Amino acid sequence: MNLRSILQHPGRKVVAMVVAALSGLGVLFATSAVPGAAAAAGCAGTAYVTNEQGGTVSVITTATGAVSATITIGKGPARVAITPDGKHAYATDYVGGEGGTVSVLTTATDVVSAPISVGTAPVGLAITPDGKHAYVTNNRDGTVSVLTTATDVVSAPITVGTAPVGVAITPDGKHAYVTNLGDGTVSVITTATGAVSAPITVGKGPVGVAITPDGKHAYVANRFDGTVSVITTATGAVSFPITVGKDPFGVAITPDGKRAYVTNYGDGTVSVITTATGAVSAPITVGNSPDGVAITPDGKRAYVTNFGDGTVSVMATATGLVSAPITVGKGPAGVAICPARNAHRPR
């Protein structure tokens, strides 16, 4: 079952939240994951797209827009994240809310490992800047699983809010921000200890989350009220909401931190926020039901998955022009772009 269709009906969204909180039957999916700044030779120049309804990942060569490979991975892959060295891609297996695993793809060979068990209905996924841990939101459990990438060992689950969806890690790796769709909050996990802060109230139905490159702000897409909340990470204070399009889902921030790109699932557009002022551009039309979004390491292009028509739109960030859509698999949801070559972070 795909909850995107259920949540398009405002009269049913409260029911979905209550079910998620009380009976564990409500599920949703997550935000886009953006790879860390440290780089690798492994998969530079490629984008990975999870096709949730097709059980595959499409690999796009960013220089040409060609789909170079289609890889079977899980049964309903929702989100994807790439390790900072570019050697592995991690994908959550949502499977209509019935899944409970994460798959690991070796980018050099396209080989997929045996699935790793996490919680129920894993959705969001983010990898720490040092590449040592992957954080996974388990939507039906109200938890986050932490996977050690070197060993595939999964820690005891961390309890967060109701129906967690998105997750993003601060650039210093010290905190993980988790959106809780069911109760309109964000939980902040201290990665060193697993401690969870008091929840931060944002808008209705928070889904996507992204952290600015300086680590000072977290941008949260609130699906049910068509807004983006901005959290000051040092204090937990939330700014006045920024109105965007209908049903905002994914959010990604350019490497220079100047713009935030927000997918509006309900009206087929992308809104661009100028982070310094909160000003929002005129909506940019992409495909049907845009879901995930990721920015290339050079900041020149935004890749948007269009869940409703099986395509990816590529937008030039300097002009807002959108290229001809790239056909991928069925129900494309997550997207991650490999780190650039020779951009290793000093250690």
Secondary structure, DSSP 8 states (H G I E B T S, - for coil): --HHHHTTSHHHHHHHHHHHHHTS------------SS--SSSTTEEEEEETTTTEEEEEETTT--EEEEEE-SSSEEEEEE-TTSSEEEEEE-GGGT--EEEEEETTTTEE---EE-SSSEEEEEE-TTSSEEEEEETTTTEEEEEETTTTEE---EE-SSSEEEEEE-TTSSEEEEEETTTTEEEEEETTT--B---EE-SSSEEEEEE-TTSSEEEEEEGGGTEEEEEETTT--B---EE-SSSEEEEEE-TTSSEEEEEETTTTEEEEEETTT--B---EE-SSSEEEEEE-TTSSEEEEEETTTTEEEEEETTT--B---EE-SSSEEEEEE---TT-----
